[in-house]
Every structure is written in structure tokens, then in C-alpha cells.
Amino acid sequence: MTKMMVALVLALVKEDVVLVLVKEVVAFVMAMAAAAAAALLVDGSKARRGRNGGG
């Protein structure tokens, strides 16, 4: 996985599309953060419902 990413970065740098790479990384990080936040919210609401509902 890491080797693939490094190869991709090197290929993009050689092609001089660093801006595109940065945009892709930022978009990816934002998407992952949003997914993590959504998962945490869902888990929290589920836990609360479970405790309050009693099963």
C-alpha cells in the first residue's frame, strides 16, 4: 500500500501535477475525517439508545 502511494507520488511529481496531488490528498483526508465523525456519531447514538431502551 505505502509503496504504491510512494510510486504514485513520484509519478505525479515527475509529471508536475503536484497541485492535483495536494487537492486529491486534501479531499481524501476530509472524506476520511467526515466518515470517522459520522461513525462516531452513529456509535454514540446507538450506545445511548441501547442504555436508555434497555435492549
PDB file of N, CA, C and O in Angstrom, chain B, residues numbered from 101:
ATOM      1  N   MET B 101       0.849  -1.203   0.000  1.00  0.00           N
ATOM      2  CA  MET B 101       0.000   0.000   0.000  1.00  0.00           C
ATOM      3  C   MET B 101       0.882   1.250   0.000  1.00  0.00           C
ATOM      4  O   MET B 101       0.718   2.135  -0.840  1.00  0.00           O
ATOM      5  N   THR B 102       1.818   1.314   0.948  1.00  0.00           N
ATOM      6  CA  THR B 102       2.674   2.500   1.040  1.00  0.00           C
ATOM      7  C   THR B 102       3.552   2.621  -0.202  1.00  0.00           C
ATOM      8  O   THR B 102       3.748   3.718  -0.724  1.00  0.00           O
ATOM      9  N   LYS B 103       4.082   1.487  -0.675  1.00  0.00           N
ATOM     10  CA  LYS B 103       4.941   1.522  -1.866  1.00  0.00           C
ATOM     11  C   LYS B 103       4.153   2.056  -3.054  1.00  0.00           C
ATOM     12  O   LYS B 103       4.674   2.840  -3.847  1.00  0.00           O
ATOM     13  N   MET B 104       2.894   1.630  -3.179  1.00  0.00           N
ATOM     14  CA  MET B 104       2.047   2.109  -4.279  1.00  0.00           C
ATOM     15  C   MET B 104       1.867   3.620  -4.186  1.00  0.00           C
ATOM     16  O   MET B 104       1.968   4.330  -5.187  1.00  0.00           O
ATOM     17  N   MET B 105       1.601   4.105  -2.972  1.00  0.00           N
ATOM     18  CA  MET B 105       1.385   5.542  -2.771  1.00  0.00           C
ATOM     19  C   MET B 105       2.665   6.313  -3.116  1.00  0.00           C
ATOM     20  O   MET B 105       2.607   7.358  -3.765  1.00  0.00           O
ATOM     21  N   VAL B 106       3.806   5.801  -2.685  1.00  0.00           N
ATOM     22  CA  VAL B 106       5.079   6.474  -2.978  1.00  0.00           C
ATOM     23  C   VAL B 106       5.305   6.506  -4.485  1.00  0.00           C
ATOM     24  O   VAL B 106       5.713   7.530  -5.033  1.00  0.00           O
ATOM     25  N   ALA B 107       5.042   5.386  -5.156  1.00  0.00           N
ATOM     26  CA  ALA B 107       5.214   5.331  -6.615  1.00  0.00           C
ATOM     27  C   ALA B 107       4.280   6.333  -7.285  1.00  0.00           C
ATOM     28  O   ALA B 107       4.666   7.017  -8.234  1.00  0.00           O
ATOM     29  N   LEU B 108       3.062   6.412  -6.788  1.00  0.00           N
ATOM     30  CA  LEU B 108       2.085   7.354  -7.352  1.00  0.00           C
ATOM     31  C   LEU B 108       2.569   8.788  -7.169  1.00  0.00           C
ATOM     32  O   LEU B 108       2.514   9.597  -8.095  1.00  0.00           O
ATOM     33  N   VAL B 109       3.050   9.097  -5.945  1.00  0.00           N
ATOM     34  CA  VAL B 109       3.559  10.451  -5.663  1.00  0.00           C
ATOM     35  C   VAL B 109       4.721  10.776  -6.598  1.00  0.00           C
ATOM     36  O   VAL B 109       4.761  11.857  -7.187  1.00  0.00           O
ATOM     37  N   LEU B 110       5.667   9.846  -6.737  1.00  0.00           N
ATOM     38  CA  LEU B 110       6.823  10.092  -7.606  1.00  0.00           C
ATOM     39  C   LEU B 110       6.373  10.307  -9.042  1.00  0.00           C
ATOM     40  O   LEU B 110       6.883  11.195  -9.725  1.00  0.00           O
ATOM     41  N   ALA B 111       5.423   9.502  -9.508  1.00  0.00           N
ATOM     42  CA  ALA B 111       4.923   9.650 -10.881  1.00  0.00           C
ATOM     43  C   ALA B 111       4.275  11.020 -11.065  1.00  0.00           C
ATOM     44  O   ALA B 111       4.500  11.689 -12.073  1.00  0.00           O
ATOM     45  N   LEU B 112       3.472  11.433 -10.089  1.00  0.00           N
ATOM     46  CA  LEU B 112       2.811  12.731 -10.201  1.00  0.00           C
ATOM     47  C   LEU B 112       3.828  13.871 -10.174  1.00  0.00           C
ATOM     48  O   LEU B 112       3.712  14.835 -10.930  1.00  0.00           O
ATOM     49  N   VAL B 113       4.835  13.750  -9.289  1.00  0.00           N
ATOM     50  CA  VAL B 113       5.859  14.798  -9.201  1.00  0.00           C
ATOM     51  C   VAL B 113       6.605  14.894 -10.526  1.00  0.00           C
ATOM     52  O   VAL B 113       6.889  15.990 -11.008  1.00  0.00           O
ATOM     53  N   LYS B 114       6.923  13.736 -11.114  1.00  0.00           N
ATOM     54  CA  LYS B 114       7.614  13.730 -12.406  1.00  0.00           C
ATOM     55  C   LYS B 114       6.744  14.424 -13.456  1.00  0.00           C
ATOM     56  O   LYS B 114       7.255  15.125 -14.329  1.00  0.00           O
ATOM     57  N   GLU B 115       5.438  14.224 -13.365  1.00  0.00           N
ATOM     58  CA  GLU B 115       4.520  14.817 -14.342  1.00  0.00           C
ATOM     59  C   GLU B 115       4.200  16.267 -14.006  1.00  0.00           C
ATOM     60  O   GLU B 115       3.517  16.950 -14.769  1.00  0.00           O
ATOM     61  N   ASP B 116       4.698  16.740 -12.852  1.00  0.00           N
ATOM     62  CA  ASP B 116       4.472  18.135 -12.454  1.00  0.00           C
ATOM     63  C   ASP B 116       3.002  18.414 -12.167  1.00  0.00           C
ATOM     64  O   ASP B 116       2.488  19.464 -12.555  1.00  0.00           O
ATOM     65  N   VAL B 117       2.315  17.489 -11.490  1.00  0.00           N
ATOM     66  CA  VAL B 117       0.911  17.727 -11.141  1.00  0.00           C
ATOM     67  C   VAL B 117       0.789  17.707  -9.620  1.00  0.00           C
ATOM     68  O   VAL B 117      -0.112  17.083  -9.061  1.00  0.00           O
ATOM     69  N   VAL B 118       1.719  18.407  -8.964  1.00  0.00           N
ATOM     70  CA  VAL B 118       1.730  18.413  -7.501  1.00  0.00           C
ATOM     71  C   VAL B 118       0.442  19.025  -6.956  1.00  0.00           C
ATOM     72  O   VAL B 118      -0.083  18.571  -5.940  1.00  0.00           O
ATOM     73  N   LEU B 119      -0.064  20.053  -7.631  1.00  0.00           N
ATOM     74  CA  LEU B 119      -1.303  20.701  -7.163  1.00  0.00           C
ATOM     75  C   LEU B 119      -2.455  19.703  -7.179  1.00  0.00           C
ATOM     76  O   LEU B 119      -3.257  19.660  -6.246  1.00  0.00           O
ATOM     77  N   VAL B 120      -2.536  18.905  -8.236  1.00  0.00           N
ATOM     78  CA  VAL B 120      -3.596  17.897  -8.324  1.00  0.00           C
ATOM     79  C   VAL B 120      -3.449  16.905  -7.174  1.00  0.00           C
ATOM     80  O   VAL B 120      -4.432  16.533  -6.533  1.00  0.00           O
ATOM     81  N   LEU B 121      -2.219  16.484  -6.923  1.00  0.00           N
ATOM     82  CA  LEU B 121      -1.958  15.532  -5.841  1.00  0.00           C
ATOM     83  C   LEU B 121      -2.408  16.121  -4.510  1.00  0.00           C
ATOM     84  O   LEU B 121      -3.076  15.449  -3.724  1.00  0.00           O
ATOM     85  N   VAL B 122      -2.044  17.367  -4.257  1.00  0.00           N
ATOM     86  CA  VAL B 122      -2.418  18.019  -2.996  1.00  0.00           C
ATOM     87  C   VAL B 122      -3.930  18.066  -2.865  1.00  0.00           C
ATOM     88  O   VAL B 122      -4.475  17.765  -1.803  1.00  0.00           O
ATOM     89  N   LYS B 123      -4.612  18.446  -3.948  1.00  0.00           N
ATOM     90  CA  LYS B 123      -6.077  18.518  -3.917  1.00  0.00           C
ATOM     91  C   LYS B 123      -6.673  17.148  -3.607  1.00  0.00           C
ATOM     92  O   LYS B 123      -7.607  17.036  -2.813  1.00  0.00           O
ATOM     93  N   GLU B 124      -6.126  16.103  -4.240  1.00  0.00           N
ATOM     94  CA  GLU B 124      -6.632  14.745  -4.019  1.00  0.00           C
ATOM     95  C   GLU B 124      -6.421  14.330  -2.560  1.00  0.00           C
ATOM     96  O   GLU B 124      -7.318  13.764  -1.935  1.00  0.00           O
ATOM     97  N   VAL B 125      -5.232  14.615  -2.026  1.00  0.00           N
ATOM     98  CA  VAL B 125      -4.929  14.238  -0.641  1.00  0.00           C
ATOM     99  C   VAL B 125      -5.856  14.969   0.319  1.00  0.00           C
ATOM    100  O   VAL B 125      -6.393  14.367   1.249  1.00  0.00           O
ATOM    101  N   VAL B 126      -6.045  16.266   0.095  1.00  0.00           N
ATOM    102  CA  VAL B 126      -6.917  17.056   0.970  1.00  0.00           C
ATOM    103  C   VAL B 126      -8.342  16.512   0.921  1.00  0.00           C
ATOM    104  O   VAL B 126      -8.985  16.350   1.959  1.00  0.00           O
ATOM    105  N   ALA B 127      -8.833  16.232  -0.281  1.00  0.00           N
ATOM    106  CA  ALA B 127     -10.191  15.704  -0.432  1.00  0.00           C
ATOM    107  C   ALA B 127     -10.306  14.352   0.274  1.00  0.00           C
ATOM    108  O   ALA B 127     -11.300  14.078   0.946  1.00  0.00           O
ATOM    109  N   PHE B 128      -9.272  13.505   0.114  1.00  0.00           N
ATOM    110  CA  PHE B 128      -9.289  12.182   0.737  1.00  0.00           C
ATOM    111  C   PHE B 128      -9.303  12.298   2.264  1.00  0.00           C
ATOM    112  O   PHE B 128     -10.077  11.621   2.941  1.00  0.00           O
ATOM    113  N   VAL B 129      -8.445  13.158   2.789  1.00  0.00           N
ATOM    114  CA  VAL B 129      -8.372  13.344   4.253  1.00  0.00           C
ATOM    115  C   VAL B 129      -9.702  13.870   4.784  1.00  0.00           C
ATOM    116  O   VAL B 129     -10.183  13.414   5.822  1.00  0.00           O
ATOM    117  N   MET B 130     -10.290  14.821   4.079  1.00  0.00           N
ATOM    118  CA  MET B 130     -11.578  15.385   4.514  1.00  0.00           C
ATOM    119  C   MET B 130     -12.665  14.310   4.490  1.00  0.00           C
ATOM    120  O   MET B 130     -13.489  14.237   5.401  1.00  0.00           O
ATOM    121  N   ALA B 131     -12.665  13.483   3.454  1.00  0.00           N
ATOM    122  CA  ALA B 131     -13.664  12.415   3.351  1.00  0.00           C
ATOM    123  C   ALA B 131     -13.492  11.415   4.494  1.00  0.00           C
ATOM    124  O   ALA B 131     -14.473  10.978   5.094  1.00  0.00           O
ATOM    125  N   MET B 132     -12.237  11.054   4.794  1.00  0.00           N
ATOM    126  CA  MET B 132     -11.975  10.107   5.879  1.00  0.00           C
ATOM    127  C   MET B 132     -12.398  10.705   7.219  1.00  0.00           C
ATOM    128  O   MET B 132     -12.982  10.011   8.050  1.00  0.00           O
ATOM    129  N   ALA B 133     -12.107  11.984   7.431  1.00  0.00           N
ATOM    130  CA  ALA B 133     -12.488  12.646   8.683  1.00  0.00           C
ATOM    131  C   ALA B 133     -14.010  12.682   8.812  1.00  0.00           C
ATOM    132  O   ALA B 133     -14.547  12.444   9.894  1.00  0.00           O
ATOM    133  N   ALA B 134     -14.701  12.977   7.721  1.00  0.00           N
ATOM    134  CA  ALA B 134     -16.167  13.020   7.748  1.00  0.00           C
ATOM    135  C   ALA B 134     -16.727  11.631   8.057  1.00  0.00           C
ATOM    136  O   ALA B 134     -17.659  11.494   8.849  1.00  0.00           O
ATOM    137  N   ALA B 135     -16.155  10.608   7.430  1.00  0.00           N
ATOM    138  CA  ALA B 135     -16.623   9.236   7.663  1.00  0.00           C
ATOM    139  C   ALA B 135     -16.381   8.835   9.123  1.00  0.00           C
ATOM    140  O   ALA B 135     -17.241   8.216   9.751  1.00  0.00           O
ATOM    141  N   ALA B 136     -15.210   9.189   9.658  1.00  0.00           N
ATOM    142  CA  ALA B 136     -14.892   8.853  11.049  1.00  0.00           C
ATOM    143  C   ALA B 136     -15.856   9.572  11.995  1.00  0.00           C
ATOM    144  O   ALA B 136     -16.351   8.977  12.952  1.00  0.00           O
ATOM    145  N   ALA B 137     -16.117  10.846  11.724  1.00  0.00           N
ATOM    146  CA  ALA B 137     -17.038  11.614  12.575  1.00  0.00           C
ATOM    147  C   ALA B 137     -18.433  11.001  12.518  1.00  0.00           C
ATOM    148  O   ALA B 137     -19.094  10.866  13.547  1.00  0.00           O
ATOM    149  N   ALA B 138     -18.883  10.629  11.320  1.00  0.00           N
ATOM    150  CA  ALA B 138     -20.218  10.021  11.172  1.00  0.00           C
ATOM    151  C   ALA B 138     -20.277   8.700  11.935  1.00  0.00           C
ATOM    152  O   ALA B 138     -21.266   8.415  12.611  1.00  0.00           O
ATOM    153  N   ALA B 139     -19.218   7.892  11.826  1.00  0.00           N
ATOM    154  CA  ALA B 139     -19.185   6.602  12.528  1.00  0.00           C
ATOM    155  C   ALA B 139     -19.249   6.825  14.035  1.00  0.00           C
ATOM    156  O   ALA B 139     -19.961   6.110  14.740  1.00  0.00           O
ATOM    157  N   LEU B 140     -18.508   7.815  14.532  1.00  0.00           N
ATOM    158  CA  LEU B 140     -18.513   8.100  15.975  1.00  0.00           C
ATOM    159  C   LEU B 140     -19.908   8.540  16.415  1.00  0.00           C
ATOM    160  O   LEU B 140     -20.400   8.106  17.456  1.00  0.00           O
ATOM    161  N   LEU B 141     -20.543   9.405  15.619  1.00  0.00           N
ATOM    162  CA  LEU B 141     -21.882   9.886  15.974  1.00  0.00           C
ATOM    163  C   LEU B 141     -22.865   8.722  16.012  1.00  0.00           C
ATOM    164  O   LEU B 141     -23.663   8.607  16.941  1.00  0.00           O
ATOM    165  N   VAL B 142     -22.805   7.854  14.994  1.00  0.00           N
ATOM    166  CA  VAL B 142     -23.718   6.711  14.929  1.00  0.00           C
ATOM    167  C   VAL B 142     -23.485   5.786  16.119  1.00  0.00           C
ATOM    168  O   VAL B 142     -24.437   5.355  16.770  1.00  0.00           O
ATOM    169  N   ASP B 143     -22.221   5.483  16.402  1.00  0.00           N
ATOM    170  CA  ASP B 143     -21.901   4.609  17.530  1.00  0.00           C
ATOM    171  C   ASP B 143     -22.405   5.218  18.833  1.00  0.00           C
ATOM    172  O   ASP B 143     -22.966   4.510  19.670  1.00  0.00           O
ATOM    173  N   GLY B 144     -22.212   6.508  19.011  1.00  0.00           N
ATOM    174  CA  GLY B 144     -22.643   7.174  20.237  1.00  0.00           C
ATOM    175  C   GLY B 144     -24.153   7.112  20.401  1.00  0.00           C
ATOM    176  O   GLY B 144     -24.644   6.807  21.488  1.00  0.00           O
ATOM    177  N   SER B 145     -24.903   7.401  19.327  1.00  0.00           N
ATOM    178  CA  SER B 145     -26.368   7.383  19.423  1.00  0.00           C
ATOM    179  C   SER B 145     -26.855   5.957  19.670  1.00  0.00           C
ATOM    180  O   SER B 145     -27.805   5.750  20.425  1.00  0.00           O
ATOM    181  N   LYS B 146     -26.213   4.974  19.041  1.00  0.00           N
ATOM    182  CA  LYS B 146     -26.598   3.570  19.246  1.00  0.00           C
ATOM    183  C   LYS B 146     -26.395   3.187  20.713  1.00  0.00           C
ATOM    184  O   LYS B 146     -27.268   2.574  21.329  1.00  0.00           O
ATOM    185  N   ALA B 147     -25.230   3.554  21.269  1.00  0.00           N
ATOM    186  CA  ALA B 147     -24.919   3.214  22.658  1.00  0.00           C
ATOM    187  C   ALA B 147     -25.943   3.868  23.594  1.00  0.00           C
ATOM    188  O   ALA B 147     -26.432   3.235  24.531  1.00  0.00           O
ATOM    189  N   ARG B 148     -26.256   5.125  23.333  1.00  0.00           N
ATOM    190  CA  ARG B 148     -27.222   5.828  24.184  1.00  0.00           C
ATOM    191  C   ARG B 148     -28.587   5.154  24.110  1.00  0.00           C
ATOM    192  O   ARG B 148     -29.239   4.938  25.132  1.00  0.00           O
ATOM    193  N   ARG B 149     -29.009   4.827  22.905  1.00  0.00           N
ATOM    194  CA  ARG B 149     -30.314   4.179  22.735  1.00  0.00           C
ATOM    195  C   ARG B 149     -30.335   2.832  23.458  1.00  0.00           C
ATOM    196  O   ARG B 149     -31.317   2.474  24.107  1.00  0.00           O
ATOM    197  N   GLY B 150     -29.227   2.093  23.330  1.00  0.00           N
ATOM    198  CA  GLY B 150     -29.167   0.784  23.970  1.00  0.00           C
ATOM    199  C   GLY B 150     -29.303   0.898  25.482  1.00  0.00           C
ATOM    200  O   GLY B 150     -30.030   0.120  26.100  1.00  0.00           O
ATOM    201  N   ARG B 151     -28.609   1.859  26.081  1.00  0.00           N
ATOM    202  CA  ARG B 151     -28.667   2.019  27.537  1.00  0.00           C
ATOM    203  C   ARG B 151     -30.055   2.499  27.961  1.00  0.00           C
ATOM    204  O   ARG B 151     -30.638   1.983  28.914  1.00  0.00           O
ATOM    205  N   ASN B 152     -30.571   3.488  27.241  1.00  0.00           N
ATOM    206  CA  ASN B 152     -31.866   4.054  27.628  1.00  0.00           C
ATOM    207  C   ASN B 152     -33.002   3.081  27.350  1.00  0.00           C
ATOM    208  O   ASN B 152     -33.932   2.963  28.148  1.00  0.00           O
ATOM    209  N   GLY B 153     -32.931   2.378  26.211  1.00  0.00           N
ATOM    210  CA  GLY B 153     -34.003   1.466  25.824  1.00  0.00           C
ATOM    211  C   GLY B 153     -33.970   0.176  26.630  1.00  0.00           C
ATOM    212  O   GLY B 153     -35.004  -0.472  26.794  1.00  0.00           O
ATOM    213  N   GLY B 154     -32.810  -0.205  27.133  1.00  0.00           N
ATOM    214  CA  GLY B 154     -32.703  -1.433  27.906  1.00  0.00           C
ATOM    215  C   GLY B 154     -32.776  -2.666  27.031  1.00  0.00           C
ATOM    216  O   GLY B 154     -33.176  -3.731  27.501  1.00  0.00           O
ATOM    217  N   GLY B 155     -32.391  -2.540  25.740  1.00  0.00           N
ATOM    218  CA  GLY B 155     -32.325  -3.721  24.899  1.00  0.00           C
ATOM    219  C   GLY B 155     -33.360  -3.703  23.828  1.00  0.00           C
ATOM    220  O   GLY B 155     -33.438  -4.635  23.028  1.00  0.00           O
TER     221      GLY B 155
END
